[in-house]
Amino acid sequence: MPLRLLAFLQTDCPTCRLIAPYLNRLAEQGAAVTGVSQDDEAVTSQFATQLKIRFPITRDADFQLSRQYDLVTVPTLLLLDEHDAVLRSEPGFDKGVLNEIAALFN
């Protein structure tokens, strides 16, 4: 079952900056990680450059995707199956939870 991880982020969120290296590591190990920035193109690009992001980042500046998944906070990680059904939703940052998600990709 091919899994995908969506990571909803804001560029001015300290916790989002903290989680980025973990997401980079997951992507480097072959996990399908996609960042979803709630900010505009310029600051999203700057964020990606500053943090040396190694996964694709899409933009959700109008919050359409965020509303679709009924997000309450950033960062939020959504683990999706091959049909884009949400298997797991994890708001905030918990290293133990991220390790559990990472193990699913191995």
Rosetta blueprint (number, residue, H / E / L):
1 M L
2 P L
3 L L
4 R E
5 L E
6 L E
7 A E
8 F E
9 L E
10 Q L
11 T L
12 D L
13 C L
14 P H
15 T H
16 C H
17 R H
18 L H
19 I H
20 A H
21 P H
22 Y H
23 L H
24 N H
25 R H
26 L H
27 A H
28 E H
29 Q L
30 G L
31 A L
32 A L
33 V E
34 T E
35 G E
36 V E
37 S E
38 Q L
39 D L
40 D L
41 E H
42 A H
43 V H
44 T H
45 S H
46 Q H
47 F H
48 A H
49 T H
50 Q H
51 L L
52 K L
53 I L
54 R L
55 F L
56 P L
57 I E
58 T E
59 R E
60 D L
61 A L
62 D L
63 F L
64 Q H
65 L H
66 S H
67 R H
68 Q H
69 Y L
70 D L
71 L L
72 V L
73 T L
74 V L
75 P L
76 T E
77 L E
78 L E
79 L E
80 L E
81 D L
82 E L
83 H L
84 D L
85 A L
86 V E
87 L E
88 R E
89 S E
90 E E
91 P E
92 G L
93 F L
94 D L
95 K H
96 G H
97 V H
98 L H
99 N H
100 E H
101 I H
102 A H
103 A H
104 L H
105 F L
106 N L
